Amino acid sequence: MTKPRAPKRFLPTSPFKAPVTPPPKQFAVGDQVTHDVHGLGRVIGIEDGIAAVVDFGSGQERILSPYAKMTKL
């Protein structure tokens, strides 16, 4: 069994540019979204950056932040 690698840290004296972290995704009530597992849906509720409640037609799902598998259309 192997240990997961520790994230590389940026040194201020490094000649290479620091990695850019993308801003967290923001969703609003009424946004149409797509999810890798559940498919197309519409955001029906937001829980202050913790989760989004999405209606996928076949059911409602609570998707937790950072919304890795969900994108806004």
Residue pairs with C-beta under 8 A, 6 or more apart in sequence:
10 18
10 19
24 49
24 65
24 66
25 66
25 67
25 70
25 71
25 72
27 33
27 43
27 46
27 52
27 67
27 70
27 72
28 43
28 46
29 43
29 44
29 45
29 46
30 42
30 43
31 42
31 43
31 72
31 73
32 40
32 41
32 42
32 43
32 72
32 73
33 40
33 41
33 42
33 43
33 54
33 70
33 71
33 72
33 73
34 40
34 41
34 70
34 71
34 73
35 41
35 54
35 56
35 61
35 63
35 69
35 70
36 69
36 70
37 69
38 54
38 56
38 61
39 56
40 56
40 57
40 73
41 54
41 55
41 56
41 57
41 61
42 54
42 55
43 52
43 53
43 54
44 53
44 54
44 55
44 60
45 52
45 53
46 52
46 53
47 53
47 62
49 65
50 64
50 65
51 62
51 63
51 64
51 65
52 62
52 63
52 65
52 67
52 70
53 60
53 61
53 62
53 63
54 60
54 61
54 62
54 63
54 70
63 69
63 70
